[in-house]
Amino acid sequence: MRRAPLEPAAYRALIGRELGVSGWHRIDQAAIDTFADLTNDHQFIHVDPVRARATPLGGTVAHGFLTVSLLSRFAHEVVPPLAGAVMSVNYGIDKLRFLAPVPAGARLRARFALKDLRERRPREWLLVLNVQVELEGSENPVLIAEWLGLNVLS
């Protein structure tokens, strides 16, 4: 369920705090194969379970960019919209690190903290989120990022 919209002042009061943690989402081989087809990245560690099993990975793993692409899905669950926003767009990632592989069949979730919210221009607000993607059963994140979202208010 999507959280209630927040006015900019209320949002800014959350700087430095965690906004929430998404639910768990399974990344199965079918999703990995579909992503491989969409991106034309058919490296065997992603799509060939037999060959991948013979590597130190022990089996197929999700593409790093597949994990990044799930940030929108995770954020929709926990990051409140900015009140009055008529459009929110992915503005980019300032920092991104892939810290561990994501095995096929694993479950992931994301933890979001508000780093900053600033007005760039009248009616344009830049949301800066610190994100950690967690692998179920692991103490360490598989991905960390500083993600930017641009919100245009009416």
N, C-alpha and C positions, 0 to 999 in steps of 0.2 A: 504494500500500500504506500502510495506516494505521500510524503510529509507535507504539511501545510506551508504555503509560501511565507517568507519572512521579508519584512521591510529592510532596506539597507542598514539602518542603524542597529536593528536587532541582530542582523547577520554579522555585522562588524563586531558586535559584543562577543561573538563566538570565536574570534581569531585566537589561535593557539589551542583550541579545544577539538576533541574528537566529535565529528558529526554523527557517526554511526558505523555499523558493520553490516554488510549485506548478508543474505542467506547463502547457504552453500549451493554451488552449481557444479554438476558433473560435466567433465570434458571427455566425452567418449570418442572412440576411434572414428565413428561416422562424422562427428563434427570436425575432427582433424582432417579427414579425407576431403570433406567438402571445402574446408579452408584451403587445402592444397590445390584443389581444382580451381578455386576462385583466384588464387594468387599465382598459379603455375609454379608453385614451390613443392615439388614432389621428391625432395631429398628423402632417401630411404629411412632415415631415423624417424621420420614422421609417418610414412605410409607403408613400410614393409616390415611387419611384425617379426618375420623369421630372421631377416638380416639384422634388424635393430636389437633383437634378443642376444645376438652374438657380440654386441658392443658393451662397453662399461655402463651404458644406460640401462641395459637389461630389458629393453622393450621400446616401443614407439613412444614419442613424446610430442606434446603440442608445440606448434610454432610459437616463438616468443611474441610475434605480432598477433597471433590469435589471442593470447592472453591479454595483450594491450587492448585489442578490439572489444574485449568483454567489459572494459571499464565503464562504458556507457550503460550497459545492462546492470552492473553492480550499483552504480551511482543512482540510477533511477529509483532504487529501493530506499536509499538513505539520505541522499543530499537534497535538502529542501530547495525548491525553486525560489528565485528572487521575486518578490511581489511586484506586479506590474510588468514583468518580462513578457514581451511579445515574441521574442526570439532568443534562443540560447544556442550558441555554436561552439564546437570544439575549436579552441584557439591554438592548441599545440601542447607540446610537452617540453619543459625546460630541462628536466633531468629524468633519465630513465636508465634503470639497470635491471638486467635479468640475472638473478642470483642463484637460481637452481632450476633444473628441468621440471616439467610438469608431465608426469607419466599419463598415458592414455588410461581413461577410467577414473582418474583422480577427481576430487572435489575441491573447488576453489571458492574463496570469498574475498571480499575487499574491505579494508578499513580506511575510512576517510577522515582527515583532519583539515580544518580550515587554516591555511597559512596566511591568506590575505584576501581582502575584498577592497578594491579601490575604483574610484570613478575615473575613467580614462578621458571621457568627454561627457558633455551633458547627455544623459540618458544611456550611456554606455558604461557598464560595470564589468571589471575583470575579476573573476573568481579564481583564486589560486588554491589548489588542493594538494595536500600531501597524501599519497595513496600507497598502501601496502597490500599486495595480493598474497593471501595465505593459502597454503596447501594443507588440507586436512591431515592431521597426524604429524605435522612438522612444526618445530618451534621457530623456524626461520622463514621469512617471507621469500617467495619465489620472484617477486618483482617489486621494485619501489619506483615511484615516479612523483614528479611535481607537475601536475596537470592543470592547464589553463582553460577556462571557459569564459566566453564573452557573452554577456547578457545585454540585450537592448530593451529598454523600458519604453512604455507608451508615453 
